[in-house]
Amino acid sequence: MSKKNIIFICTDQHRTDTLSFYKKDTLCKTPNLDQLAAESVVFDNAYTSCPVCTPARGSMQTGLYPSKTGMETNSFQTGCRTHELCDVPYLLNRRLESVGYNSGFTGKWHLGIGKDKTATAEGQSMLKVLKQGFMEVAAYLGTGSVPTELGYIGDDFPGHGNGGWHFPQFLDYLKENNLELDIENKTPKKRPGDHSTIGEVHSPIESTIEYFLVERSKAIIDQMTKMDKPFYFQLNFWGPHEPFFAPTKYLDMYRDLTIPENPTFSEDVTDAPRIYDLIRRPELGWDFFQETLRHYYACTTHIDAQIGRLIDYLKEKDLYDNTMIIFGADHGDNQGCHGGLENKSYSMYDDTTKIPLVIKPAKSDVENFEAYHQSAFVGTCDIYATILKEAGYNPTDEFGYGDGRPVNGFFTDKNQAWSDEIVTEGMGAFSVITTQRMFRKGKYKYVFNGAGSDQFFDMEADPLEMNNLINNPDYADTVYHIKDCFADWMKEHNDIIRDAFCKMNHLKEWKLK
């Protein structure tokens, strides 16, 4: 059987409740993704390896949890031990090379600035940090990693990119197509640490970064189809992560829309872990989040339309049916949940830890395939393993699939044996770090906050996570049991904080006599 092409479409900071196949009454419109989901396995309990961009993306490329890649927060920020993705044999595209695949890439990278630290404003900012006496940049001078330096065919967009609107390749595209970009920034005055930049793109849809990325995707796929090899291609959108710069066409769909207050917005958060206050902005009221959501929805619908353009292209080129297509995201977005939380990180609620994950198998791989929803707990690392399994890579070393597990078996067996556990790691972001772990086991969710109070939820009885049971005496034995199971998971996965976790919680060898 000939090897199949594989395409992974990844959005950034994407809430699952913007998609009707997760939330039927969502106000956000995504008809193209809805259609893709109708031909796919939709994973209802997919979790990110970390609700921060760099760590999650590192897991996609390695199959490892962030505590093993060293990319535990965003690159070149406090708490990140590895600032540039290392070129090692188990990188996704290197494994794919070993079984005869070409790999292509365009869009957001955020796994390194590259060798030339002066090429971007972000890199220049890092050099200024070095001059101020902070040495974490010094080891990376003259070295670095961007996609083509690691073997990908396609584009290099170093660092975070801030939406991608300022990269030379995009500006050249605008010039070559006689397009002028017109963005009206509508963001209220911001303070240091505030997020949620909003704006309106008044220029044509063709002038947007999202449209450009699909044009680049088509060109790179065209290039790879002429190479007489199967290909893997990854398209990473910068949105709907802020800046929420929405085209007029799509903002008009939501401009006057009344968006009901998130049911957890007015939650009493007096006893919530203190670290969560770093991303909480309740003083602005729901009107603030309603306006950011209008732009967020508009950006999401715009991205959906561009994904539709890519799917149309794949069908025109007779590639769609026999290509595995994965749609997912790196993590979610708070958007006012749990007392006015903004952005992501520092909390482990499902708003940011859950991700969309939809996989359409190649038609010739699965006869008489029927789309359905799968409830198994899967994670970011499993995307890595699934891609390699589809490509025909069979692990022959101790590394295996890293921390990942191929989900390909769910295409033919809805009830295959599968673990009822999944973990999300966290170290926070920005200049404050804090060790966190989220452990789901069955209906229970336990959150370990290394320097603060823990959380424990019954997700069946309390899906909105508003009733913290961690100190409820009726659940004391259950909490201890879940912690004990988590310690076993940590041992199996070589989690570097296991000893400290067991000591703090009096588990295993640290159990009180």
MIFIKE-389402 format. One record per residue: residue in one letter; x, y, z of N, C-alpha, C, CB in turn. Coordinates in steps of 0.1 Angstrom, whole numbers, plus 5000, padded with zeros to 4 digits. Glycine has a CB too. Layout:
REM residues N
aXYZXYZXYZXYZ ...
***
This chain:
REM residues 513
m500849885000500050005000500950125000499050005012 s500650224991501450344990501250435003501050424978 k502350505007502250595018501350715016503650635023 k500650755026499750865025500350995029498450835033 n499851105022500251235026499551275039499951345015 i500151355047499651395060499751545061500451325072 i498651615066498551755068498051785082497651825057 f498751875089498351915102498152065102499451875113 i496852105104496452245105496352275120495152275097 c497152375124497152405138496852555140498552375144 t495852585148495552715152496152745166493952735153 d496052875170496752915182495752975192497853015179 q495752925204494952975215493452965212495353115219 h493052845208491752825202490752765212491852745189 r489752825216488752775225487952665218487852885231 t487652555225486852455219485352495217486952325227 d484952585226483452625225483152725214483052685238 t484152755205483852825193483452735182485052915189 l483452605184483252505174481952425176484452405172 s481052425167479752365169479852215172478852385158 f480852145168480952005171481451975185481951935161 y481752085192482052075207480852145215483352135210 k480352255210479352325217478252365206479952455224 k477152285206476152305196475552445195475052205198 d475452515206474852645205475852755205473952665217 t477052725200478052835200477552945190479352775195 l477953065193477553185184478653205173477453305193 c479753135174480853145164480553045153482153115171 k480753095141480453025129481752965122479753105119 t481852835121482952775114482452665105483952715125 p481852695094481252595085482252495079480452655074 n483452535076484352455069484952345079485552535063 l485252395091485652295102484552205106486252375114 d483352255106482152165109482152055099480852255109 q482352085086482251985076483451885077482352045062 l484651935080485751845082485451755094487051925085 a484851805105484551725116483551615113484051815128 a482651645104481651555100482251435092480551615091 e483551445088484151335081485351275089484651385068 s485351305102486551275110486151205124487251395113 v487151165131487051135145487251265152488051025150 v486251305160486351425169486751385183485051515168 f487851425188488251385201487751485211489851375202 d486851445220486151535229486951565241484851465233 n487951485244488751515256490251515253488551405267 a490551615244491951635240492551745249492051665225 y493751725254494351815263495751855258494451765277 t496051985260497452025256498451975266497452185256 s499651965262500751935271501152045280502051885263 c500752165276500952285284500252405278502552325285 p499552485286498752595280499552715277497552625290 v500652695271501552805267502152765253502752835277 c502352865244502752835230503952755228502852965223 t505152805233506352725230506352585236507552805236 p505952565248506052425254505152335246505552425268 a503952375242502952295235503552255221501652355234 r504152355215504652335201505952245202504952475195 g506652265212507852175214507352025215508652205226 s506252005222505751865223505251815210504551865233 m504751895201504251855188505451805180503551975181 q506651865181507751835173508551715179508651955172 t508351685192509251585199508451465205510051655209 g507151485207506351385214506651385229506651255208 l507351485234507751485248507051595256509251505250 y506851575269506251675277507351785279505851625291 p506851915281507852025282508952015293507052145286 s508651945304509651925314510851845308509151855326 k510651775297511751695291512451775280511251565286 t511651855273512351935262513052055268511251985252 g512652095280513252215286512552335282514752225283 m511552325273510752435268509552445277510452425253 e509652495289508552485298507752615299509152455312 t508352725294507552855292507952905278507852955303 n507453015274507753075261509253095260506953195258 s509853075248511253085246511753225249511653055231 f512953225255513653345259512853425270513953435247 q512153345278511453405290511853325302509953405288 t511653385313512053325326511353185327511653415338 g512153085331511552955333511752855321510152965336 c512152915310512452825298513852785298512052905285 r514152655299515552605300516152585286515552485308 t515352565276515852545262515152645253515552395257 h515852735248515252845240515252825225516052975243 e515952725220515952695206515752545204517252745198 l514852505196514552355195515852285190513352335185 c516252185197517452115193517252015181517952035205 d518152005172518051925161518551785165518951975149 v517651695169517951565174517151465165517451555189 p517651335166517051235157515551215158517751105158 y515051235170513651205173512751325169513451165187 l513251435164512351545159511351485149513151655152 l510151535149509051485140509551465126507851565141 n510051575120510451575106511651485103510751715101 r512551475113513751385111513251235111514751405123 r512351205120511751065120511051045106510751045131 l510351145101509651125089510651115077508751245086 e511751185078512751175067513251025067513951265071 s513350965078513950825079513050725072514150795093 v511750765070510850665063510350725050509650635072 g511150815044510950855031510050975028510550745023 y509751055039508851165037509651295035507951175049 n509051385027509451525028508551595038509351595014 s509051705044508251775054508251925051508751755069 g507051985051506952125048506252195059506052145035 f506552325060506052405071505852555067507052395083 t504752615072504652755071503852805083503952805058 g504052935087503252995098504053005111502052915100 k503353015122503953045135504852925139502853065145 w506052965143507052865148507152875163508452895141 h507752975168507853005183508652895190506553015189 l509652835183510552735189511952775187510252595183 g512152905184513552955183513553085174514452855177 i514553155176514753285168515653255156515353395176 g516453145156517353125145518753165148516853185132 k519653145139521053185141521253335142521953115131 d520553405133520753545132519853615142520453595118 k520353655153519553715164519253865161520253705177 t519853915150519554055147518454065136520754125142 a517953955131517053955120515653995124516953815114 t515253985136513954025140513954115152513053895144 a512854185154512854275166512854195179511554355165 e512354075179512353985190513753945194511453865188 g514553915183515953875186516753995191516553825173 q516554115185517254235189516854265204516854355180 s515654245208515254265222516054165231513754245224 m516254045226517053955234518553995236517053815228 l519054055225520454105226520554225236520954155212 k519454305237519454415247519454355261518254505245 v518754245263518754175276520154135280517754055276 l520854075270522254035272523054155277522853975260 k522954265270523754385274523454435288523554495264 q522254405293521854445306522354345317520254455307 g523054245313523654155323522954025324523754225335 f521853995317521153865318521753775307519653885316 m522353665312523153585303522453465296524253525311 e521153455298520453335292520553335277519053335296 v520753455270520853455256522253415251520453595251 a523253435259524653425254524953285248525553445266 a524453185253524753045248524153025234524152945258 y523153105230522553085217523053185206521053105219 l524053265209524553355199525253265188525553455205 g524853295176525453215165524753075162526853195167 t523853045171523152915169521652945170523552805180 g520852845166519452865167518652765158519053005163 s517352775158516552685150515352745145516252555159 v515152745132513952775125513652665116514052915118 p512552645110512152525103513152475092510852545096 t513552565083514452525073515852485078514652625062 e516252535089517552495095517452355101517952595106 l516152305103515952175109515452075098514952185120 g515452115086515152015075513752035069515251885081 y512952125073511652155067511852225054510752235077 i510952205045510752275033509752385035510352185020 g510052515032509052615034509552735040507952555043 d508852795051509152925055509652935069507853005055 d510453035072511053065085510453195090512553065085 f509653185101509153305107509553295122507553305106 p510753345125511353335138510553385149512753395138 g510753315161510153365173508653355174510553505175 h508053445182506653455184505953505172506353535196 g506353615167505753675154504753775156505253565146 n504053785168503053885171502053895160503754015173 g501553775156500453775146500953755131499653895146 g502253775129502853755116502753875107502253635110 w502153985111501854095102503054175098500954185109 h504254155104505354235100506554165094505854305113 f506354035091507453965085507754005071507253805085 p509054005067509354055053508653975042510854045051 q508553845044507953765034506453805031507953615038 f505753845042504353885041504354025034503753895054 l505254115038505254245032505654235017506254335040 d506554145014506854124999505654074992508054024998 y504853984998503653934992502654044989502953825001 l502454134999501554254997502054334985501454335009 k503354364984503854454974503754384960505354484977 e504054254959503954184947502554174941504554044948 n501554184950500154174946499354304947499454064955 n500154414948499554544948498554564959498954584934 l498854514970497954514982498454604993497654374987 e497654684999497954765010497254725022497754925007 l497954705033497354655045496854775054498354575054 d495554775058494954885065494354825078493954965057 i495054835089494554785102494254905111495554685108 e493054905116492655005126492754945140491255065124 n493654995148493854935162492754995171495254965167 k491954915177490854965185491054925200489554905181 t492354895204492554855217492554965227493954785218 p491754945238491755045249493155065255490755015260 k493455165261494755195267495155075276494855325275 k496355025273496854905280497954935290497354795270 r497954855301499054865311499954745308498454855325 p501254755314502154645312501554515317503454665320 g501554405309500954285313499554255308500954265328 d498954365303497554345297497654285284496854485297 h496654215279496654155266495354195259496654005267 s494854115250493654135243493654255234492554155252 t494754265225494754375215493754345204496154375208 i492954445201491854425191491954525180490454435197 g491454495168491554585157490754535145492954605152 e490554615135489754585123490654595111488554675122 v490654495102491354505090490354555079491954365086 h490654675075489754735065490054705050489754895066 s491354665048491754625035491254485031493354625034 p491354445018490754325013491254195021491054304999 i490454095021490753965027492153915022489653865024 e492453945009493653895003494853965010493753924989 s494654075018495754145024496054085038495454285025 t495353985043495453935056496553825057494153875061 i497153815069498153715071497653575069498853725085 e496353555072495753415071495653375057494353415078 y495153475048495053445034496453415028494453565026 f497453495032498853465028499353335031499753575034 l499053285043499553155048498953045039499153125062 v497653055035497152955027497752955013495552965026 e498053075008498753084995500153014996498953234991 r500853045007502152975009501952825010502853035022 s500852785017500652635018500452575005499452615027 k499652634996499452574983500752564975498452664976 a501552674976502852674969503752564974503452814970 i503852554987504752454992504352314989504952475008 i503052284990502452154987502652124972500952144991 d502452224964502752204949504152164947502452334942 q505052224955506552194953506752054958507352294962 m506152014969506451874974505851764966505951864988 t504651794959504051694951504851654939502651734947 k505751744935506651714924507851644927506951854917 m508051604940509351544944509251394945509651594958 d508151334941508051184940508251124954509051134930 k507851184964507851134978506551174985509051184986 p506051094994504951135002505351255011504451025011 f504351335015504751455022503951475035504651585014 y504651535045503951585057503951735056504651535070 f502851805059502851945058502152005070502151995045 q502752105076502152165088501852315085503052155101 l500652355087500252495086499852545099499052515076 n500552645104500352695118499852845116501652695126 f498552865119498052995120498453065132496452995119 w498653205132498953275144497653305152499553415140 g496553295146495253325152494553195156494353405144 p493453205164492853335169493553395181491453315172 h494753355184495653425194495653575191497053365195 e495653655201495853805198497153835191495753885212 p497253945184496254045183495054005175496954175176 f493854035180492654005173492354105162491453985184 f493054095151492854185140491854115130494154225133 a490654155130489554085123489154165110488354065132 p489054095099488654165087487154215088488654065075 t486854325082485554385083484454285079485454505074 k484654205069483654115064483154025076484254035053 y484153975084483753885094483453955107484953785097 l484054075110483654145122482154195121484554265124 d481754225108480354265106479354155111480054295092 m479754025111478953915116478653925131479553785112 y479653985138479553985153479554115159480753905158 r479654225151479954355157478854395167479954455145 d477654365165476554405174475954285182475454475167 l476754175182476254055188476254065203477053935183 t475254025210475254015224475753875228473854045230 i476853875235477453745239477153725254478953745236 p476353625258476053605272477353595281475253485274 e477253645293478353645302478753495305477953715315 n480053465304480553335308479953295322482053335308 p479453175323478853145336479753145348478153005335 t481053145345482053145356482653285358483153045353 f482253385350482853515351482653575365482253615340 s481453565371481253625384481453525395479753665384 e482153425393482553325403483253385415483353205397 d482953345427483753385438485053325438482953355452 v486153395436487453345435488353375447488153395422 t487653405458488453435470489453325474487453455482 d489053205473489953095477490653025465489052985484 a490653095454491353035442492853055444490953105429 p493752975438495152995440495553135436495952895431 r496353195444496753335443497453365430497653385454 i498253275424498953295412498053325400499753165409 y496753275401495853305390495553455388494553225393 d495753535399495453675398496353745388495653735412 l497453685384498353745374497653765361499553655372 i496653685358495953695345494453735347496053565337 r494053785359492653815361492453975360492253775375 r491354005352491054145350489554175352491454195336 p488954135364487554145366487054295367487154075379 e487954385370487554525371487054585358488754605376 l487354525347486854575334485454535330487854525323 g484954445338483554405335483354315323482654525333 w482154255321481954165310481954235297480654085312 d481654365296481654435284482954425277481254585286 f484054435285485354425279485554285272486454445290 f485254185279485454045273484454025261485253935284 q483254085262482354065251482954125239480954135255 e483554235240484154305228485354225223484554445231 t486154175232487354095227486753965220488254055238 l485753905226485153785220484553815206484053725229 r483953925204483453965191484553955180482754095191 h485754015184486854005175487453865174487954105180 y487453795185487953665186487153575177487953605200 y485853585177484953505169485153535154483453525173 a485253665151485553715138486853655132485553865137 c487853655140489153595136489053445133490253625146 t488253385142488053235141487353205128487353185153 t486253285125485453255113486353285100484153345113 h487153385101488053415090489053305088488853545093 i489653255098490553135097489853015091491153105111 d488552995096487852885090487652895075486452875097 a487353015071487253045056488553005049486753185053 q489653045055490953015048491252865048492053095055 i490852795059490952655059490152595048490552595073 g488952645046488052605035488752625021486752685035 r489452735020490252755007491252645005490852895007 l491952605016492952505015492352365012493752495028 i491252335018490552215015490052205000489352195025 d489552324996489152324981490352294972488552464978 y491452354976492652334968493052184968493852414973 l492952114980493351974981492451894972493351934995 k491151924972490151854964490451874949488751894967 e490751994945491052034931492351954926491352184929 k493251934935494451864932494351704934495651914940 d493151664937492951524940493751464951493151444927 l493951544961494751514973493951484985495851614976 y492751534986491951534998491651395003490651614996 d491051314995490551185000491651095006489851114988 n492751095000493851005005494951075012494450924993 t494551185019495451255028494851255042495651395024 m495651205052495251225066495251375069496051145076 i494151435074494151575078493851585093493051645070 i494751645100494651675114494351815116495851625122 f493351855124493151985129493151995144491752045124 g494052085149494152095163494652235167495151995169 a495052255179495552385185496552355195494352465190 d497352455198498352435209497752445223499452545207 h496752535225496052545238494852635236497052605249 g494052655247492852745247493152885251491852685255 d492052955255492053095258491053115269491853185246 n491353195279490453215290489253305287491153285302 q489453415281488353505276487253535287487653445264 g487753565299486853615310486353505319485753675303 c486753385317486253275326486853295340486653135321 h486153225350486653215364487053345370487753105364 g486153435370486453565377487253665368487153535389 g487153645355487753745346489153715342487753875353 l489553585340490853545336491053585321491053395338 e492253635318492553675305493753595299492953835304 n493853585286494953515280494953365284496253585285 k496153315288496253175292497353155302496553085279 s497653035306498652995315498253035329500053065312 y499052995339498753025353497552955359498753165356 s496652905351495552825356495352705348494252915355 m494652605353494552475346493052435344495252365355 y492252535342490852515338490852455324489952635340 d489752395321489552335307489552445296488252255306 d489152565300489152675290490552685283488852815297 t491652665290492952675283493652535281493852765291 t493252435289493952305288493352215278493952235302 k492052235275491452155265491752215251489952145267 i491952125241492152175227491252105218493652145224 p490952165207490252095196491151995189489652195185 l490651875186491451775179490551695170492251685189 v490651705157489851645147490851575137488951745140 i490551445134491451375125490551305115492351275133 k490851345102490151275091491151175085489751375080 p490851045086491850945080491850945065491550805085 a492950905059492950885044491850775041494350845039 k491150805030490050715027490550575024489350765014 s491650555018492150425015492650345027493150425004 d492850415038493350355050492250285058493950455059 v491050335057489950285065488750265055489550375076 e488350145053487150115045485850145053487149965040 n484950205046483550235052483650305065482850105055 f484650405066484750485078483550565081486050575077 e483150575093482050655098482550755108480850575103 a482250885106482750985116482050965129482451125110 y482650995140482050985153482851065163482050835158 h482351085175483051145187483651045196482051235194 q484951065199485650975208485951045221486950925201 s485650975232485751035245487051015252484650995254 a487950935246489150895253490051015255489950795244 f490851015266491751125269492951115260492151115284 v493251215252494351215243495051355245493951195228 g496351365241497051485243497951525231497851475255 t498651635233499451695223500551595218500151815228 c501151525228502151425224501651315215502851365237 d500351285216499751185208499651225194498351145214 i499651355191499551405177500851355170499451555176 y501951385177503351335172503351185169504451375182 a502851105178502850965176501950925165502450895189 t500850985164499850955153500350975139498551025156 i501051095138501651125125502651025121502251265125 l503550985130504650885127504050755124505550875139 k502950715132502350585129501750585115501250555139 e501150685111500550695098501550695087499750825096 a502750745090503850755080504550615079504850855083 g504250525088504950395087506150385096505250355073 y506350485105507550475113507250385125507950625118 n508050285127507950195138509150205147507850045133 p508950255159510050275168510850155171509550325182 t512150165170513150055172514050085184513950025160 d513950205190514850235201513950265214515650365198 e514650295225513950315237513150435237515050325248 f513450535229512650655228511150625224513250755218 g511050535215509650505210508950625204508850445221 y507750645209507050765205507150875216505550725203 g508150865224508250965234507150945245508251115229 d506451045248505351035257504051025250505251165266 g504151005237502850995229502450855226503151065216 r501150845222500550715219499750735206499650665230 p499950655196499250675183497750645186499750575172 v496950735180495450725182494850655169494850855184 n495650615160495250565147494250445148496350525138 g494350375159493550255161492050295163493950185173 f491750425167490450465169489650485156490350595176 f490350475144489650485132488850365129490750515120 t489350255134488650125131488050055143489650025125 d488450105155487950045168487650155178489049945174 k486350185179485950295188486250265203484450325186 n486350135205486450085219487750025223485349995222 q488850055216490049995219490550035233491150045208 a491349955239491849975252492650105253492749865257 w492450195263493050325263493150365278492350425254 s494150445281494250495295493250595298495650555297 d492750595311491850695315492550815322490750635325 e493850835319494550935325495251035314495650875334 i495351155318496051255309496551365318495151315298 v497751425313498351525322498651655313499751475327 t498551765320498951895314499951955324497751995312 e501151995319502152065327502052215326503552015323 g502652275336502652425336503752475344501352485341 m504352595339505352665347505052815347506752645340 g503752845342503452985342504053055329503953065354 a504253185329504753255318505253385323503753275307 f505853465313506353595316507453595327505153685322 s507453675337508553685346508353615359508953825349 v507253545360506853475373506653325369505653535380 i507353235375507153095372506653015384508453035367 t505852915382505352825393505052695387504052895398 t505552585394505352455389503852405391506252355397 q503252365380501852315381501752185373500952425375 r500852105377500451985369498951965370501151855375 m498351935359496851895359496851745356496051975348 f496051675364495951525362494451495361496651445374 r494051445349492751385348492751235349492151435334 k491951185357491751045358490251015359492450975370 g489650955349488250935349487551065350487850835360 k486551075359485751195361486451295370484451155366 y487551265375488251355385489351435378488751285396 k489451555383490551645378491251705390490051755369 y492551675391493351725402494451825397494051605410 v494551935403495552035399496552065410494852175395 f497852035408498852055417499452195415499951945416 n499452285424500052415424501252405434499052525427 g502452395429503552375437503752475448504852375429 a503452605446503652705456502352765461504552815450 g501252695459499952745463498952635466499352835453 s497652665468496652565471496352485458495452635476 d496052355461495652265450494152275447495952125454 q493752215436492352205432491952065429492052305421 f490652035431490151905428488651915424490251805441 f488351865412487051875407486451745403486951975395 d485151725405484351615399483851665386483251565409 m484351635375484051695362482651655357485151665352 e482151545362480751505358479751585365480551355361 a479951605378478951685386479251835385479151645401 d480451875381480852015381481652045369481552055394 p481152035356481952055344482452195343481052025332 l481952295350482452425349483552455359481352525351 e483852355367485052365377484852485386486352375369 m483752485393483452595402483352555417482152665399 n483452415419483352365433484652285436482152275434 n485652355442486852295445486752205457487952405448 l486952075456486751975466487951945474486051855460 i489052015471490351965477490351955492491452065472 n489552045499489552035514488251985519489752175519 n487451925510486151865515486451725521485151845503 p486151715534486551585541485851465535486151595556 d484751485528484051365522484851315510482651405518 y485751385505486551345493488051325497486451455483 a488351325510489751315514490351185509489851315529 d489651065510490250945505490350945490489350825510 t489350995483489451005469490551085464488051055463 v490751205470491851295466493251225468491851425475 y493351155479494651085482494850975471494651025496 h493750905468493950795458494350855444492550725457 i493750965440494051025428495551075428493051145424 k495951135439497351175440498251055439497551255453 d497850945445498650825445498850775430498050715454 c497750775423497750735409498550825401496350735403 f498550955404499351055397500851025399498951195401 a501150985411502550955414503050835406502750925429 d502150745403502450625395502650675380501350515395 w501850765376501950815362503350885361500850915359 m503650965371504951045371506150945370505051125384 k506050835377507150745377507250685363506950625387 e506150645357506150585344506650675333504750545340 h506450805335506850905325508050985329505651005322 n508750945340509951015344509751165346511050985334 d508651195353508451335356509451385366506951355361 i510151495363511251545371510751595385511951655364 i509451625386509051675400508451565408508051785398 r508551435404507851335412508351325426508151195405 d509651325429510151315442509551425451511651315443 a509651545446509151665454507651645456509451795446 f506951605446505451585447505151485458504851545433 c505851375457505551265467505851315481506351145464 k506951385483507351435496506351535501508751505495 m505851625493504951735497503551675501504751835486 n503251555494501951495496501951365504501251475482 h503151335509503251215518502751085510502451235531 l503351065498502950955490504150865488502551005476 k503850735485504850635482505950625493505550665468 e507150645489508250625498508250735509509650625491 w507450845506507350955516506050945524507351085508 k505350835523504150815531504450815546503350685526 l503650885553503850895568503550755574503051005574 k504450715583504250585590503050595600505450535596 
***
